[in-house]
């Protein structure tokens, strides 16, 4: 068995929407000269978006593999069913997918799997990390003990908090064991056509992170607030 090589702690990067997270991944993939990168996200729509942006960036197909976290976990379980005690049944419900991710995490603890992962991938990038469940986070953390892992997201953008799922907590689950990488804060998505909107969104984010409310009566022209409740005395805050 080959000697285990030390791996640096996984890195996390925080950035608001439209500030360059996906562009960063595309640049890393295009510049990659070694073993291919594994790029993971949460939904098939997210995979399609990443593939489109990678093509637009001129990234060679051989430079990376793009998949959802769950689909890649399923592929692992299908490849090594005896090792992870997988019966080959296609997952249908959330609990089935949770079981798949847990089994794939177990696979990451097998010594020969370390060699296979290192021989195939140079690093892993995970997009929209704020939507990871705690089980997915444990899976990604297990991979991070084998090869470099970098995750990107924004705790204010989480959208999958339903069905009783425990979503990863940035403060409790990520920061204690992941190293902080440089974030991105320039609102590129709006810099050309709506710079005032980009500036306002950045300011709103800072206000919300501080635990304060925002006054939706004071917004750029691109934002229209339509209250759905009777007017009240005093400022309206949300």
Long-range contacts (C-beta under 8 A, 24 or more apart in sequence): 1-111, 1-112, 1-115, 2-115, 4-114, 5-118, 7-144, 7-145, 7-146, 7-147, 7-148, 8-148, 8-179, 9-144, 9-177, 9-178, 9-179, 10-140, 10-141, 10-144, 10-148, 10-149, 10-150, 10-151, 10-177, 10-178, 10-179, 11-148, 11-149, 11-150, 11-151, 11-178, 11-179, 11-180, 11-181, 12-129, 12-150, 12-151, 12-152, 12-153, 12-170, 12-174, 12-175, 12-178, 12-179, 12-180, 12-181, 13-150, 13-151, 13-152, 13-180, 13-181, 13-182, 13-183, 13-184, 14-152, 14-153, 14-154, 14-155, 14-170, 14-183, 15-152, 15-153, 15-154, 15-183, 15-184, 15-185, 16-154, 16-156, 16-157, 16-185, 16-187, 16-201, 16-202, 16-205, 17-154, 17-157, 17-189, 17-201, 18-187, 18-188, 18-189, 18-190, 18-198, 18-201, 19-184, 19-185, 19-186, 19-187, 19-188, 19-189, 20-184, 20-186, 20-188, 21-127, 21-152, 21-153, 21-184, 22-49, 22-50, 22-53, 22-127, 23-53, 23-57, 23-188, 24-152, 24-184, 25-50, 25-125, 25-127, 25-152, 26-53, 26-54, 26-56, 26-57, 26-59, 27-57, 28-123, 28-125, 29-54, 29-57, 29-59, 29-63, 29-64, 29-125, 30-54, 30-57, 30-58, 30-59, 30-60, 30-63, 32-63, 32-64, 32-122, 34-122, 35-118, 35-119, 35-120, 35-121, 35-122, 36-62, 36-63, 36-64, 36-65, 36-120, 36-121, 36-122, 37-63, 37-64, 37-65, 37-121, 37-122, 37-123, 37-124, 37-125, 38-64, 38-65, 38-67, 38-72, 38-121, 38-123, 38-124, 38-125, 39-64, 39-65, 39-66, 39-67, 39-124, 39-125, 39-126, 39-127, 40-66, 40-67, 40-68, 40-69, 40-72, 40-124, 40-125, 40-126, 40-127, 40-140, 41-66, 41-68, 41-69, 41-126, 41-127, 41-128, 42-68, 42-69, 42-128, 42-131, 42-132, 42-160, 43-68, 44-68, 46-127, 46-128, 50-127, 65-121, 69-101, 69-126, 69-132, 69-136, 69-139, 69-140, 70-97, 70-100, 70-101, 70-136, 72-104, 73-100, 73-101, 73-103, 73-104, 73-139, 74-100, 74-104, 76-104, 76-107, 77-103, 77-104, 77-107, 80-107, 80-113, 83-107, 83-110, 94-163, 94-165, 98-133, 98-135, 101-133, 101-135, 101-136, 101-139, 102-135, 102-139, 104-139, 105-135, 105-138, 105-139, 105-142, 108-139, 108-142, 108-143, 108-145, 108-146, 109-142, 113-146, 114-146, 117-143, 117-146, 117-147, 118-146, 118-147, 121-147, 122-147, 122-148, 123-147, 123-148, 123-149, 123-150, 124-148, 124-149, 124-150, 125-149, 125-150, 125-151, 125-152, 126-150, 126-151, 126-152, 127-152, 127-153, 128-152, 128-153, 128-157, 129-153, 129-168, 129-174, 130-154, 130-155, 130-156, 130-157, 130-158, 130-167, 130-168, 130-170, 131-157, 131-158, 131-159, 131-160, 131-167, 132-167, 132-168, 133-160, 133-165, 133-166, 133-167, 133-168, 134-166, 134-167, 134-168, 134-173, 136-168, 137-168, 137-173, 137-174, 141-177, 150-181, 151-178, 156-205, 156-208, 156-209, 194-220, 194-222, 196-220, 196-221, 196-222, 197-222, 197-223, 213-237, 213-238, 214-238
